[in-house]
Amino acid sequence: MDNDLEYIYDGTFEGFLCCIYASYVRREVPMHIYVEEGLPLLGETATWITTNWQQAQSVYVSLSRKIGMEAQDIVKEVFLTHLPNKEMLLFRYICLGYKVGRAVISPEDWEEAEREGRLRESVQQAELVFTVLAAAGNYRAEVKNIEGKLRFRSYSDVMISCITPRNRVLPFLANFFEKRFLNVNFLLYDKTHKMAAVHRQEGTMVTLLRSSHLPVLYDEENVYENLWRSWYDSLHIEVPENPRYALNEMRTRLWCEITGD
């Protein structure tokens, strides 16, 4: 590992996968992977990693081919958690998975790999694997909990609800409720991360709620109805204003193309 090498990417899932791609192609290992926003002071060794859909797709496919189908979901879910330093944890997890295969997917496979002598420094590696698996498990539990308990409030032309999750669960919830309410308009607002999933007949969009988009809210009773009305006329936009933030602002169908859902 190069103690001076740092990667910078745009914060999207695809951008992170491109960091994996760059490391493999360039035969280098970064010490840190930073998101563009909120960067610390970086030296001349900091390298900007451009997001490329083809490169991201090749890495995503390699997860299932070299590790197992479950690895795709695990990486995707942990990326959307609030886990500190998740990029480097996932980077090391993926690199380990490329070496030992399915051992990084489940405790049973890990124990088998240990018995076969395929692991080195197994204590540190085990800690990494179980940290990632625990984060993925917590993420899934939060998604399922919200799916089972969420209630929408019905207005004349839309159903609206608000959540305050710890993790960025909106992409998965948007997909779930799109299938459940196929012909019903809905808005699901993530108050924690200032994001919204908005579904209309044309499709579903998961988008950041910037302050410039927020309406004047006169009372709590109509807060989400006002949110819906402020968004309704703007959802014909097919391309995000800033494509760097594709993870948060892409339509659900585009998210599904890259993730294979």
Secondary structure, DSSP 4 states (H G I P E B T S, - for coil): --TT-EEEE-SSHHHHHHHHHHHHHHT---SEEEESTT-----TTEEE----HHHHHHHHHHHHHHT-HHHHHHHHHHHTS--TTHHHHHHHHHHHHHHHGGGGT-HHHHHHHHHTT--SSHHHHHHHHHHHHHHHHHHHHHHHHHHHH--PEE-SS-EEEEE--SS--HHHHHHHHHHHTTTS-EEEEETTTTEEEEEETTEEEEEE--GGGPPP---GGGHHHHHHHHHHTTTT--S-SSGGGHHHHSBHHHHHHHHT-
